Amino acid sequence: MAAMNGSRYRRSAFSAIVSSLLTAQSWAGLPPDSVDWNLERDEDDIRIYKASVSDSGFEAFKATTVINAPLSNVMAVMVDAESCEEWVHGCSHSEALDGGDFHDRKAYSVNDLPWPAADRDYVLHIRTHTSDESVTGESHDEADSPFIIMELSAVPDEREESGKVRVEHSDTLYQFFQIDDGRTHMTWIQHSEPNGSLPGWLVNSLAVDIPFNSLQNLQDVANSSTYSGYELVFNEQGELTAVRKEQ
């Protein structure tokens, strides 16, 4: 994180507010911190868990891994809306929508589902924050590495397209922090209501296959030349404000 060299990440009032508000409990669509996550798959340093969600027939998933790439590479992927097609399993199209900024923006994406299911599409409201406290329960000892938090929620009534089933309810939480050897820890929690009719076997398999295959893809994409050579830009309060090519 070139923009932080020689300085310790400083706690700010803004960071404290974000940490207190952006907890898993504050997400109506995600399980609370106290939920019992059931381990479904543990392979290639990727762990996938599932948990029931109150008043929903669909389970949430939680995925954790360590990506063998620096945080700057990973965040360069995450801020590029079109990168969804490269790393998210089943993402067949993605684009940034007009307006917004680094901290608050929207994107449109399409998920290609296997026959006989119809493809799903989303408009996602994406917010990016910096915190010195975890919102998913993990902790780390890297004094110069803040937690980068991305929250994504479905916006049901924008960019309507024919021939696809609109996902109206979806909540996602990504949390990242850098490990001192240049790797990145990632936690991904998600719960979606896919709308329409989907066979139970497909829903159950996607809750494991999507995060597992996606995180395998992200390992490769984050190390590609396309997303190398970036730096994270922080302001004086220690908040991430941009991801840019190194100068």
Number of C-alpha atoms within 10 A of each C-alpha: 17 12 14 17 9 8 10 13 20 16 15 16 10 14 21 14 11 18 19 13 13 18 16 18 16 13 15 11 22 26 25 16 14 8 13 12 16 13 14 14 15 14 9 11 11 18 18 24 21 25 18 18 18 13 7 12 9 19 20 24 28 27 23 21 21 19 25 19 23 23 26 26 26 26 21 22 24 19 19 15 17 19 19 23 17 18 22 19 22 20 22 17 17 21 17 17 15 9 8 14 13 14 15 14 18 21 22 21 20 22 21 17 17 10 7 9 14 16 20 19 27 28 27 25 18 21 18 19 21 25 27 24 19 21 22 20 10 13 12 15 8 13 12 19 21 24 25 22 23 20 21 20 22 23 19 16 10 12 13 14 10 6 10 15 20 25 21 18 16 20 20 22 24 21 23 23 25 25 20 13 9 13 18 21 21 23 19 20 23 23 25 21 17 19 12 11 10 13 9 9 8 13 14 13 10 16 22 20 17 16 25 24 16 17 25 18 15 24 17 14 20 24 17 13 9 12 19 19 13 21 22 20 18 18 11 10 13 24 22 21 16 17 20 14 13 12 6
